């Protein structure tokens, strides 16, 4: 049967919630731009995002400080039917609480594993650059990100958000437009992040052969992608039973 929907969990802290000091308490999650981009590519699919971002949370929290990623995601999977993909971003607050890289990485792996064992494909994001955290935090961020990028598991994918949306490697005008402070983005910045994540998601969907019957829309005319779509429609009409389910 042809897949009809794609359910995506966006899980993390304030960077997932869409916090900006300049617009709070209004939140502007990257999930909005992500969903818009994916729907533009696959208008025939029912694509939804579930934003689960908790301000100030850590992958593992001291008592009475914050809930912690692991208890939150465990409870989430107990109360929901599941997700096709989970985009997980964490570690920023842990680094500010001076946790070691090894401890943070051990904690985030437990979070990934909850999703993976519930048949959800995981897209792990690297920790974004910090504009005013100091050299020690910068070094630890790079070390943690190296662990994330080099982690290997079935149905596990990564995206180097740190390099895709940098802080220092922007012009002053770009930084003012996309960054709210040294840690959080502006609403425009969150839209940029969502668009970049969407590009990675589209790569993953194709790599997982989840687009054989559901080709992305090509807005540039009858290019290769649209020709493929026409061929798929013809094949479906001939064989009737062709289709692919999202796992």
Secondary structure as a PSIPRED ss2 file (coil, helix, strand):
# PSIPRED VFORMAT (PSIPRED V4.0)

   1 X C   1.000  0.000  0.000
   2 X C   1.000  0.000  0.000
   3 X C   1.000  0.000  0.000
   4 X C   1.000  0.000  0.000
   5 X E   0.000  0.000  1.000
   6 X E   0.000  0.000  1.000
   7 X E   0.000  0.000  1.000
   8 X E   0.000  0.000  1.000
   9 X E   0.000  0.000  1.000
  10 X E   0.000  0.000  1.000
  11 X E   0.000  0.000  1.000
  12 X E   0.000  0.000  1.000
  13 X C   1.000  0.000  0.000
  14 X H   0.000  1.000  0.000
  15 X H   0.000  1.000  0.000
  16 X H   0.000  1.000  0.000
  17 X H   0.000  1.000  0.000
  18 X C   1.000  0.000  0.000
  19 X C   1.000  0.000  0.000
  20 X C   1.000  0.000  0.000
  21 X C   1.000  0.000  0.000
  22 X C   1.000  0.000  0.000
  23 X C   1.000  0.000  0.000
  24 X C   1.000  0.000  0.000
  25 X C   1.000  0.000  0.000
  26 X C   1.000  0.000  0.000
  27 X C   1.000  0.000  0.000
  28 X C   1.000  0.000  0.000
  29 X C   1.000  0.000  0.000
  30 X C   1.000  0.000  0.000
  31 X H   0.000  1.000  0.000
  32 X H   0.000  1.000  0.000
  33 X H   0.000  1.000  0.000
  34 X H   0.000  1.000  0.000
  35 X H   0.000  1.000  0.000
  36 X H   0.000  1.000  0.000
  37 X H   0.000  1.000  0.000
  38 X H   0.000  1.000  0.000
  39 X H   0.000  1.000  0.000
  40 X H   0.000  1.000  0.000
  41 X H   0.000  1.000  0.000
  42 X C   1.000  0.000  0.000
  43 X C   1.000  0.000  0.000
  44 X C   1.000  0.000  0.000
  45 X C   1.000  0.000  0.000
  46 X E   0.000  0.000  1.000
  47 X E   0.000  0.000  1.000
  48 X E   0.000  0.000  1.000
  49 X E   0.000  0.000  1.000
  50 X E   0.000  0.000  1.000
  51 X E   0.000  0.000  1.000
  52 X E   0.000  0.000  1.000
  53 X E   0.000  0.000  1.000
  54 X C   1.000  0.000  0.000
  55 X C   1.000  0.000  0.000
  56 X C   1.000  0.000  0.000
  57 X C   1.000  0.000  0.000
  58 X C   1.000  0.000  0.000
  59 X C   1.000  0.000  0.000
  60 X C   1.000  0.000  0.000
  61 X C   1.000  0.000  0.000
  62 X C   1.000  0.000  0.000
  63 X C   1.000  0.000  0.000
  64 X C   1.000  0.000  0.000
  65 X C   1.000  0.000  0.000
  66 X C   1.000  0.000  0.000
  67 X C   1.000  0.000  0.000
  68 X C   1.000  0.000  0.000
  69 X H   0.000  1.000  0.000
  70 X H   0.000  1.000  0.000
  71 X H   0.000  1.000  0.000
  72 X H   0.000  1.000  0.000
  73 X H   0.000  1.000  0.000
  74 X H   0.000  1.000  0.000
  75 X H   0.000  1.000  0.000
  76 X H   0.000  1.000  0.000
  77 X H   0.000  1.000  0.000
  78 X H   0.000  1.000  0.000
  79 X H   0.000  1.000  0.000
  80 X C   1.000  0.000  0.000
  81 X C   1.000  0.000  0.000
  82 X C   1.000  0.000  0.000
  83 X C   1.000  0.000  0.000
  84 X C   1.000  0.000  0.000
  85 X E   0.000  0.000  1.000
  86 X E   0.000  0.000  1.000
  87 X E   0.000  0.000  1.000
  88 X E   0.000  0.000  1.000
  89 X E   0.000  0.000  1.000
  90 X C   1.000  0.000  0.000
  91 X C   1.000  0.000  0.000
  92 X H   0.000  1.000  0.000
  93 X H   0.000  1.000  0.000
  94 X H   0.000  1.000  0.000
  95 X H   0.000  1.000  0.000
  96 X H   0.000  1.000  0.000
  97 X C   1.000  0.000  0.000
  98 X C   1.000  0.000  0.000
  99 X C   1.000  0.000  0.000
 100 X C   1.000  0.000  0.000
 101 X H   0.000  1.000  0.000
 102 X H   0.000  1.000  0.000
 103 X H   0.000  1.000  0.000
 104 X H   0.000  1.000  0.000
 105 X H   0.000  1.000  0.000
 106 X H   0.000  1.000  0.000
 107 X H   0.000  1.000  0.000
 108 X H   0.000  1.000  0.000
 109 X H   0.000  1.000  0.000
 110 X H   0.000  1.000  0.000
 111 X H   0.000  1.000  0.000
 112 X H   0.000  1.000  0.000
 113 X H   0.000  1.000  0.000
 114 X H   0.000  1.000  0.000
 115 X H   0.000  1.000  0.000
 116 X H   0.000  1.000  0.000
 117 X H   0.000  1.000  0.000
 118 X C   1.000  0.000  0.000
 119 X C   1.000  0.000  0.000
 120 X C   1.000  0.000  0.000
 121 X E   0.000  0.000  1.000
 122 X E   0.000  0.000  1.000
 123 X E   0.000  0.000  1.000
 124 X E   0.000  0.000  1.000
 125 X E   0.000  0.000  1.000
 126 X C   1.000  0.000  0.000
 127 X C   1.000  0.000  0.000
 128 X C   1.000  0.000  0.000
 129 X C   1.000  0.000  0.000
 130 X C   1.000  0.000  0.000
 131 X C   1.000  0.000  0.000
 132 X C   1.000  0.000  0.000
 133 X C   1.000  0.000  0.000
 134 X C   1.000  0.000  0.000
 135 X H   0.000  1.000  0.000
 136 X H   0.000  1.000  0.000
 137 X H   0.000  1.000  0.000
 138 X H   0.000  1.000  0.000
 139 X H   0.000  1.000  0.000
 140 X H   0.000  1.000  0.000
 141 X H   0.000  1.000  0.000
 142 X H   0.000  1.000  0.000
 143 X H   0.000  1.000  0.000
 144 X H   0.000  1.000  0.000
 145 X H   0.000  1.000  0.000
 146 X H   0.000  1.000  0.000
 147 X H   0.000  1.000  0.000
 148 X H   0.000  1.000  0.000
 149 X H   0.000  1.000  0.000
 150 X H   0.000  1.000  0.000
 151 X C   1.000  0.000  0.000
 152 X C   1.000  0.000  0.000
 153 X C   1.000  0.000  0.000
 154 X C   1.000  0.000  0.000
 155 X C   1.000  0.000  0.000
 156 X E   0.000  0.000  1.000
 157 X E   0.000  0.000  1.000
 158 X E   0.000  0.000  1.000
 159 X E   0.000  0.000  1.000
 160 X C   1.000  0.000  0.000
 161 X H   0.000  1.000  0.000
 162 X H   0.000  1.000  0.000
 163 X H   0.000  1.000  0.000
 164 X H   0.000  1.000  0.000
 165 X C   1.000  0.000  0.000
 166 X C   1.000  0.000  0.000
 167 X C   1.000  0.000  0.000
 168 X C   1.000  0.000  0.000
 169 X C   1.000  0.000  0.000
 170 X C   1.000  0.000  0.000
 171 X C   1.000  0.000  0.000
 172 X H   0.000  1.000  0.000
 173 X H   0.000  1.000  0.000
 174 X H   0.000  1.000  0.000
 175 X H   0.000  1.000  0.000
 176 X H   0.000  1.000  0.000
 177 X H   0.000  1.000  0.000
 178 X H   0.000  1.000  0.000
 179 X E   0.000  0.000  1.000
 180 X C   1.000  0.000  0.000
 181 X C   1.000  0.000  0.000
 182 X C   1.000  0.000  0.000
 183 X C   1.000  0.000  0.000
 184 X C   1.000  0.000  0.000
 185 X E   0.000  0.000  1.000
 186 X C   1.000  0.000  0.000
 187 X H   0.000  1.000  0.000
 188 X H   0.000  1.000  0.000
 189 X H   0.000  1.000  0.000
 190 X H   0.000  1.000  0.000
 191 X H   0.000  1.000  0.000
 192 X H   0.000  1.000  0.000
 193 X H   0.000  1.000  0.000
 194 X H   0.000  1.000  0.000
 195 X H   0.000  1.000  0.000
 196 X H   0.000  1.000  0.000
 197 X H   0.000  1.000  0.000
 198 X H   0.000  1.000  0.000
 199 X H   0.000  1.000  0.000
 200 X H   0.000  1.000  0.000
 201 X H   0.000  1.000  0.000
 202 X H   0.000  1.000  0.000
 203 X H   0.000  1.000  0.000
 204 X H   0.000  1.000  0.000
 205 X H   0.000  1.000  0.000
 206 X H   0.000  1.000  0.000
 207 X H   0.000  1.000  0.000
 208 X C   1.000  0.000  0.000
 209 X C   1.000  0.000  0.000
 210 X C   1.000  0.000  0.000
 211 X C   1.000  0.000  0.000
 212 X C   1.000  0.000  0.000
 213 X C   1.000  0.000  0.000
 214 X C   1.000  0.000  0.000
 215 X C   1.000  0.000  0.000
 216 X C   1.000  0.000  0.000
 217 X C   1.000  0.000  0.000
 218 X C   1.000  0.000  0.000
 219 X C   1.000  0.000  0.000
 220 X C   1.000  0.000  0.000
 221 X C   1.000  0.000  0.000
 222 X C   1.000  0.000  0.000
 223 X C   1.000  0.000  0.000
 224 X H   0.000  1.000  0.000
 225 X H   0.000  1.000  0.000
 226 X H   0.000  1.000  0.000
 227 X H   0.000  1.000  0.000
 228 X H   0.000  1.000  0.000
 229 X H   0.000  1.000  0.000
 230 X H   0.000  1.000  0.000
 231 X H   0.000  1.000  0.000
 232 X H   0.000  1.000  0.000
 233 X H   0.000  1.000  0.000
 234 X H   0.000  1.000  0.000
 235 X H   0.000  1.000  0.000
 236 X H   0.000  1.000  0.000
 237 X H   0.000  1.000  0.000
 238 X H   0.000  1.000  0.000
 239 X H   0.000  1.000  0.000
 240 X C   1.000  0.000  0.000
 241 X C   1.000  0.000  0.000
 242 X C   1.000  0.000  0.000
 243 X C   1.000  0.000  0.000
 244 X C   1.000  0.000  0.000
 245 X C   1.000  0.000  0.000
 246 X C   1.000  0.000  0.000
 247 X C   1.000  0.000  0.000
